Amino acid sequence: QVQLVESGGGLVQPGGSLRLSCAASGSIFSFNDMGWYRQAPGNQRELVATITRGGNTNYADSVKGRFTISRDNAKNTVYLQMNSLKPEDTAVYYCNANVEFIRASYWGHGTQVTVSS
């Protein structure tokens, strides 16, 4: 059974930084695209950033220049370095991993990020 376990969320002041991690396990196939999504209260879940197995990245306009996504294929782990955090970044952040061969998409349970003074 595939599991995605996120860590690294918390409370941070505006302008601060956090690093999220997501460790994926349980798949006999390699993970293709991995990424981070977020959902604020009353809003739909939205893309934050994605990364291909080869390292190509894609970012939401709202986080470009502030967030950096990376991954360690050997560890099946994806990271999100978040700098210059703003109150509007407050949300539950979800990890996503895909296995294209079997058209499967997996989600973590989410980690809360709160940006407040």
C-alpha atoms as one frame of an Amber mdcrd trajectory, in Angstrom:
protein
   0.000   0.000   0.000   1.418   3.349  -1.048   1.858   5.882   1.726   2.921
   9.521   1.563   3.990  11.059   4.850   4.455  14.822   5.052   6.431  16.675
   7.705   7.800  20.139   8.374   4.694  22.267   8.715   4.118  24.694  11.542
   3.677  28.293  12.593   6.023  30.903  11.190   6.098  34.689  11.107   5.705
  36.594   7.835   9.001  36.655   5.991  10.107  33.409   7.575  10.952  30.043
   6.052   9.829  26.451   6.322  10.890  23.243   4.615   8.332  20.553   3.925
   9.267  16.941   3.266   7.215  14.083   1.883   8.415  10.500   1.955   6.623
   8.062  -0.351   6.716   4.325   0.186   5.009   1.091  -0.772   5.103   1.314
  -4.577   6.792  -1.329  -6.692   6.884   1.197  -9.551   8.909   4.373  -9.712
   7.089   7.595  -9.008   6.873   9.969 -11.951   5.653  13.507 -11.228   5.591
  14.510  -7.567   4.325  17.748  -6.176   2.763  19.930  -3.552  -0.748  21.323
  -3.449  -2.434  23.449  -0.817  -5.915  24.202   0.407  -6.885  27.200   2.492
 -10.204  27.320   4.378 -13.064  27.988   1.977 -10.860  27.529  -1.079 -10.292
  24.718  -3.535  -7.097  22.740  -3.492  -4.543  24.418  -5.749  -1.223  23.501
  -7.277   1.864  24.898  -5.592   4.693  23.145  -7.435   5.464  19.939  -9.289
   8.650  18.180 -10.311   9.261  15.411 -12.815  11.492  12.452 -12.148  14.099
  14.160 -14.312  13.947  17.357 -12.278  11.812  19.637 -14.435   9.777  21.962
 -12.244   6.553  23.930 -12.465   5.344  26.582 -10.008   2.204  28.517  -9.330
   2.723  32.185 -10.153   2.001  33.118  -6.533   5.052  31.227  -5.249   7.588
  31.725  -8.042  10.851  33.100  -6.710   9.952  32.209  -3.122   9.418  28.439
  -3.115  11.730  25.725  -4.429  10.710  22.131  -5.052  13.260  19.332  -5.171
  13.340  15.564  -4.897  15.571  12.656  -4.026  14.618   9.741  -6.279  16.666
   7.263  -4.293  14.660   8.108  -1.184  11.317   8.675  -2.970  11.176  11.999
  -1.165  10.054  15.406  -2.375  10.820  18.678  -0.610   9.391  22.174  -0.662
  11.600  24.998   0.570   9.398  27.976   1.336  11.001  31.370   1.851   9.589
  34.855   2.312   6.358  33.377   3.567   3.223  35.504   3.521  -0.026  35.199
   5.491  -1.760  34.170   2.265   0.448  31.078   2.150  -1.451  29.759   5.155
  -3.046  26.455   4.178  -2.887  22.710   4.539  -0.152  21.490   2.206  -0.619
  18.116   0.528   1.976  15.934  -1.131   1.104  14.169  -4.385   2.893  11.399
  -6.258   1.969   9.735  -9.525   2.754   6.433 -11.178   1.963   6.900 -14.865
   2.354   3.227 -15.774  -0.720   2.312 -13.758  -2.362   5.750 -13.930  -2.314
   6.049 -10.152  -2.200   9.244  -8.104  -1.534   9.243  -4.397  -2.008  11.883
  -1.711  -0.670  12.494   1.733  -2.828  13.513   4.670  -1.543  17.074   4.657
   0.509  19.295   6.937  -0.642  22.654   8.274   1.363  25.777   7.458   0.346
  28.936   9.281   1.983  32.281   8.571   1.083  34.806  11.221   2.640  37.369
  13.502
